[in-house]
Amino acid sequence: MYSFNDLQAIVEKSFGELQLPKEPRDLYEPISYTISLGGKRIRPVLCLMASNVFSDIIDKAVKPAMALEIFHNFTLIHDDIMDKAEVRRGKPTVYRKWNTNVAILSGDAACIVAYKYLVQTEPTILPEILKVFNTTALEVCDGQQFDMEYEKLPFVTEDDYLRMIELKTSVLLAGAAKIGALIGGASAGDAEKLYNFGKYLGLAFQLQDDLLDSFGDPKVFGKAIGGDIIANKKTFLMINATKLAKGETLSKLQKLVKEPTDTPEEKVEGVKQIYRELGIKELTEDRINHYYNLALAELVKLSVREERKEMLLGFAESLMKRDR
């Protein structure tokens, strides 16, 4: 079986050989630019990994795996416009480097390019792969829409938030795992187990991201701490703090959210202190562990030899091994 590093190298080599049309330059260059910004490529690597669990030959999964990453980058191009984000992985976002119109059209083209790669799948299973991909793609859009709507609401429930991050983040990991499994020859039951594995792992990953935004080490986390607090984002932490806070603590939290402070750092530290008083860090860690254990439980049920599960177990562990 392949190692994570082997699969990552295969993905990077494939994207290094990606050939897009040269013209119109402003249509295709932003796609290449976005893909070149890198990242861990966890979605295509998970797709190949899931295929490898059931087959020693993964060649047929490479193009669909690339489709997943190209689609993911399409969503980033458009998300950055909607979020007015100026930086992505330390570089200017597409709409800032070019302009909004270029970013919209280039994102559209990236989505179409993703389908061009996806359809290079074994014809016998292509209908099922398309079904999974299309469902996943629409759910990602659902999640982004809910995210934008929640920004305007005075209150969001924990269940609503968890459903939103499942759609916006988790389902693409889940879809990647299921697509890879199906290409590798998995039964419908095993493919669904890997879908659930990706879904639960994605939920744990996103909640950990919420936690690290407040309590992570900026040198390890890769960005400044407290961005969600400054932006008044309704994260898992903020939703639960608002629910648990009473009396003077609730008043203080509401004031920190609604009224300007002398410095952003003062606001961040004030909210974090309330989180500490209410045990929000521990509550979030418990929920992260809950979803992580659900993900591992899906692997236990897979009908393959234990040694063929080891790579996925290692992947899950490495994904969650960030400073917290």
C-alpha positions in Angstrom: 0.0 0.0 0.0 1.0 3.6 -0.5 2.0 6.0 2.3 0.5 9.4 2.8 3.6 11.0 1.5 3.5 8.7 -1.6 0.0 9.8 -2.4 0.7 13.4 -1.7 3.6 13.2 -4.2 1.4 11.6 -6.8 -1.2 14.4 -6.4 1.5 17.1 -6.6 3.0 15.5 -9.7 -0.4 15.3 -11.3 -1.1 19.0 -10.6 2.4 19.9 -11.8 1.5 18.3 -15.1 -1.9 20.1 -15.2 -2.4 21.7 -18.6 -4.9 24.5 -19.0 -5.4 26.6 -22.1 -3.2 29.6 -22.4 -5.9 31.9 -23.7 -7.9 33.8 -22.5 -5.1 34.4 -20.0 -7.2 36.0 -17.4 -9.6 33.1 -17.4 -7.1 30.3 -16.8 -4.2 31.9 -15.1 -6.1 32.5 -11.9 -7.0 28.8 -11.7 -3.4 27.8 -12.0 -2.5 30.5 -9.5 -5.0 29.3 -6.9 -3.9 25.6 -7.3 -0.3 26.7 -7.0 -0.9 28.1 -3.6 -0.7 24.5 -2.4 -1.9 23.2 0.9 -1.9 19.6 2.1 -4.3 18.4 -0.7 -6.2 16.4 1.9 -9.2 15.8 -0.3 -7.5 14.3 -3.3 -5.1 12.4 -1.0 -8.1 11.0 1.0 -9.7 10.0 -2.3 -6.6 8.0 -3.4 -6.2 6.6 0.1 -9.8 5.3 0.2 -9.3 3.7 -3.2 -6.0 2.1 -2.0 -7.9 0.5 0.9 -9.7 -1.7 -1.6 -7.3 -1.9 -4.5 -3.5 -1.9 -4.9 -3.9 0.0 -8.2 -5.0 3.6 -7.7 -4.4 5.0 -11.2 -8.1 5.1 -12.0 -8.7 7.4 -9.0 -6.1 10.0 -9.8 -8.2 12.2 -12.3 -11.3 12.1 -10.0 -9.1 13.0 -7.1 -7.8 16.0 -9.0 -11.4 17.0 -9.8 -12.2 17.2 -6.1 -9.2 19.5 -5.5 -10.1 21.7 -8.5 -13.7 22.0 -7.3 -12.4 22.9 -3.8 -10.3 25.6 -5.3 -13.3 26.9 -7.3 -15.2 27.3 -4.0 -12.2 29.2 -2.5 -12.1 31.7 -5.4 -15.8 32.5 -5.0 -15.8 32.3 -1.2 -13.0 34.9 -1.0 -15.2 37.3 -3.0 -18.2 36.8 -0.7 -16.0 37.0 2.5 -14.0 40.0 1.1 -10.9 38.0 2.0 -7.7 39.7 0.8 -5.3 36.9 1.5 -5.3 33.2 0.9 -2.3 31.1 2.2 -0.3 34.3 2.5 -0.9 35.5 -1.0 -3.4 37.9 -2.5 -6.8 36.3 -3.3 -7.8 36.0 -7.0 -10.3 38.9 -6.8 -7.6 41.2 -5.2 -4.8 40.1 -7.6 -7.0 40.5 -10.7 -10.6 41.8 -10.0 -14.0 40.6 -9.0 -15.3 39.9 -12.5 -12.2 37.8 -13.4 -12.6 35.9 -10.1 -16.2 35.1 -10.8 -15.6 33.8 -14.3 -12.4 32.0 -13.5 -14.1 30.3 -10.7 -16.9 29.2 -13.0 -14.3 27.8 -15.4 -12.5 26.0 -12.6 -15.8 24.2 -11.7 -16.2 23.1 -15.4 -12.5 21.9 -15.5 -13.3 19.9 -12.4 -16.0 18.0 -14.2 -13.7 17.5 -17.2 -11.4 15.6 -14.9 -14.2 13.8 -13.0 -15.7 12.2 -16.2 -12.4 10.5 -16.8 -13.7 7.8 -14.6 -14.4 4.1 -15.4 -17.6 4.3 -17.5 -19.3 1.5 -15.5 -19.2 3.5 -12.3 -19.3 7.0 -13.7 -23.0 7.5 -13.0 -22.6 6.7 -9.3 -19.5 8.9 -9.1 -21.4 11.7 -10.7 -24.2 11.3 -8.3 -21.9 11.5 -5.2 -20.0 14.5 -6.7 -23.2 16.4 -7.7 -24.8 15.9 -4.3 -21.7 17.0 -2.6 -21.2 20.0 -4.8 -24.7 21.3 -4.1 -24.4 20.7 -0.4 -21.2 22.7 -0.3 -23.1 25.6 -1.8 -25.9 25.0 0.7 -23.4 25.4 3.5 -21.9 28.6 2.1 -25.4 30.1 1.8 -26.3 29.1 5.4 -23.0 30.6 6.5 -23.9 34.0 4.9 -27.4 33.9 6.2 -26.2 33.2 9.8 -24.0 36.3 9.7 -27.2 38.4 9.6 -29.1 36.5 12.4 -28.8 37.7 16.0 -28.8 34.1 17.2 -27.8 30.7 15.7 -28.4 27.3 17.5 -25.7 24.8 18.0 -27.5 22.3 15.8 -27.8 24.9 13.0 -24.1 25.6 13.2 -23.1 22.0 13.2 -25.3 21.4 10.1 -23.7 24.4 8.4 -20.1 23.2 8.9 -21.1 19.7 7.9 -22.3 21.0 4.6 -19.6 23.6 4.0 -16.6 21.6 5.1 -17.3 17.9 6.0 -19.3 16.7 3.0 -16.4 17.3 0.6 -14.1 15.1 2.7 -16.9 12.6 2.9 -17.5 12.7 -0.8 -13.8 12.3 -1.5 -13.6 9.2 0.6 -16.7 7.6 -0.9 -15.6 8.4 -4.5 -12.2 6.9 -3.9 -13.8 3.8 -2.2 -16.2 3.2 -5.1 -13.4 3.5 -7.7 -11.3 1.0 -5.7 -14.2 -1.5 -5.8 -15.7 -1.1 -2.4 -19.2 -2.4 -1.7 -22.0 0.1 -1.3 -21.9 -0.5 2.5 -18.2 0.0 2.8 -18.3 3.1 0.6 -21.0 4.5 2.9 -18.9 3.8 6.0 -16.0 5.7 4.5 -18.4 8.6 3.6 -19.3 8.7 7.3 -15.7 8.5 8.3 -15.0 11.6 6.2 -18.0 13.4 7.5 -17.3 12.9 11.2 -13.6 13.7 10.7 -14.5 16.9 8.9 -16.7 18.0 11.7 -13.9 17.3 14.2 -11.4 19.1 12.0 -13.6 22.2 11.7 -14.4 22.4 15.4 -10.7 22.1 16.1 -10.2 25.0 13.7 -12.7 27.0 15.7 -10.9 26.1 18.9 -7.4 26.9 17.5 -8.6 30.3 16.4 -9.0 31.3 20.1 -6.5 29.0 21.9 -4.0 27.9 19.3 -0.3 28.8 19.0 -0.1 31.3 16.1 3.3 29.9 15.1 1.7 26.5 14.6 -1.8 27.5 13.6 -0.4 29.7 10.8 -2.4 32.8 11.4 -3.2 35.4 14.1 -5.3 34.2 17.1 -8.7 35.7 17.6 -9.8 36.4 14.1 -13.3 34.8 14.7 -13.8 36.8 17.8 -12.8 40.1 16.2 -15.2 39.4 13.3 -18.0 38.4 15.7 -18.4 35.0 14.0 -20.9 32.6 15.5 -18.6 29.7 16.1 -19.2 26.7 18.2 -17.4 28.5 21.0 -19.4 31.7 20.8 -22.7 30.0 20.5 -22.1 27.9 23.6 -20.7 30.8 25.6 -23.8 32.8 24.8 -26.0 29.9 25.8 -24.2 29.2 29.1 -23.4 32.8 30.3 -25.7 34.3 32.9 -26.1 37.6 34.6 -23.0 39.9 34.6 -21.0 37.4 32.5 -23.6 37.4 29.8 -23.8 41.2 29.9 -20.0 41.5 29.6 -20.0 39.1 26.7 -22.7 41.0 24.8 -20.9 44.2 25.4 -17.6 42.8 24.0 -19.5 41.6 20.9 -21.5 44.8 20.3 -19.3 47.6 21.5 -15.8 48.6 20.2 -12.9 48.1 22.5 -9.7 50.2 22.7 -7.8 47.5 20.8 -8.7 44.2 19.0 -6.4 42.4 21.5 -8.5 43.7 24.4 -11.7 42.2 22.8 -10.0 38.9 22.1 -8.6 38.5 25.6 -11.9 39.6 27.2 -13.9 37.0 25.2 -11.3 34.3 25.9 -11.4 35.0 29.6 -15.2 34.4 29.5 -14.6 31.2 27.5 -12.2 30.1 30.3 -14.7 30.9 33.0 -17.4 28.9 31.3 -15.2 25.9 30.4 -15.8 26.5 26.6 -12.4 25.1 25.7 -13.0 21.8 27.4 -16.6 21.6 26.1 -15.3 22.1 22.5 -12.5 19.5 23.0 -15.1 17.0 24.2 -17.2 17.6 21.1 -14.1 17.3 18.9 -13.2 13.9 20.5 -16.8 12.8 20.1 -16.8 13.3 16.3 -13.2 11.9 16.0 -14.2 8.7 17.8 -17.3 8.4 15.6 -15.0 8.6 12.6 -12.7 5.9 14.0 -15.7 3.7 14.7 -16.6 3.7 11.0 -13.2 2.4 10.2 -13.6 -0.5 12.7 -16.7 -1.6 10.7 -15.0 -1.7 7.3 -14.9 -5.2 5.9 -11.1 -5.2 5.0 -8.1 -6.6 6.8 -6.9 -4.4 9.7 -3.6 -3.6 8.1 -5.5 -2.0 5.2 -7.1 0.5 7.6 -3.8 1.6 9.1 -3.2 4.4 6.5 -6.6 5.9 7.2 -6.1 5.7 10.9 -2.8 7.5 10.5 -4.4 10.1 8.2 -7.1 10.8 10.8 -4.5 11.1 13.6 -2.2 13.4 11.6 -5.2 15.7 10.6 -6.1 16.2 14.2 -2.5 16.7 15.4 -2.5 20.4 15.4 -1.5 22.5 18.5 -4.4 22.7 21.0 
